């Protein structure tokens, strides 16, 4: 499983969040034959590489396990890598299997990522 923690830093509308969540859901959703492209078909290719490499074939399941919203820019509108590290530790609750994805709105920014 690929567990994602989504971090919304700044002002995001419901439509923006829904669009991102819909994309994430498409990473593992497969409703059978369809005329609409699914990102899950890309995962099928990745899984086939695992089989060829002798790593076995287990499905990759992507899901959002947690969402954190900071609409008031608690660290200011331009955040630093030090703040990001603290934020990631806080939101993952020590889950080393979770991958955090940080979204900033158009007014927010990130400075000096190392």
HELIX and SHEET records of a PDB file:
HELIX    1   1 UNK A   14  UNK A   26  1                                  13    
HELIX    2   2 UNK A   40  UNK A   52  1                                  13    
HELIX    3   3 UNK A   81  UNK A   92  1                                  12    
SHEET    1   A 3 UNK A  62  UNK A  70  0                                        
SHEET    2   A 3 UNK A   2  UNK A   9  1                                        
SHEET    3   A 3 UNK A  98  UNK A 104  1                                        
SHEET    1   B 2 UNK A  78  UNK A  80  0                                        
SHEET    2   B 2 UNK A 109  UNK A 111  1                                        
END                                                                             
